Amino acid sequence: MTYQQKSIKNWAEDDRPREKLLLKGQRVLSDSELLAIIMGSGSRNESAVELAKRILSTVNHNWNELAKLSVKDLCEFKGIGEAKAVSILTALEIGRRRATEEFLEKPKFTNSRDVFRLLQSLIGDSPVEEFWVLYLNQANFVIHQEQISKGGINQTTVDVRLIMKTALEKMATGIILAHNHPSGNLQPSRSDIQLTQKIQEAAKLLDIQVIDHLIVTQKAYFSFADEGNL
């Protein structure tokens, strides 16, 4: 089969991802067809869909795993240049932000699972450790969310004064602490426990409640409150 025959433009109309989307809607498209549209074209030896299938097969057809890749990682695939890699990561970031915004339409937390749903979309697949704080009002509605710091693979530095300053500015009555463990290990370290206690002590002086501290990985979480550590 020649490259011209492999080109999407020469496929039967029902098989062309763009035309298929226009005729039947985006929900009928397979993951590889969606990725093919994002990339726009394949290579000399592969159609866009074939290239997409090859890429997805390396991450077990999991969008979250694909989101972990960097531009450099994606450029390792033959047929992917910097422009295509940037397009892929941009689309995945839009999806992540959309998921976060949809959740925040009803930003009231009643349990740690609710909190995890939000945090997983924020930091679950981050390759480095990030520390976030959710600021809540008296009704447990999120009034502000903020990344406090972003560090290396194993740890990040947190300024307790900055957390308290923002809490006062936002007139928050409660805060939820959160950070991710890129290693996938859910157990809190000694420094995690010490930091939680330090923030708790500072918050108590200002009559602000530390509601929980979650350690987040891509698929699971550890809640200090659920485990009786607060």
Secondary structure, 3 states (H helix, E strand, C coil): CCHHHHCHHHCCHHHCHHHHHHHHCHHHCCHHHHHHHHHCCCCCCCCHHHHHHHHHHCCCCCHHHHHCCCHHHHCCCCCCCHHHHHHHHHHHHHHHHHHHHHHHCCCECCCHHHHHHHHHHHHCCCCCCEEEEEEECCCCEEEEEEEEEECCCCCCCCCHHHHHHHHHHCCCCEEEEEEECCCCCCCCCHHHHHHHHHHHHHHHHCCCEEEEEEEECCCCEEECCCCCCC
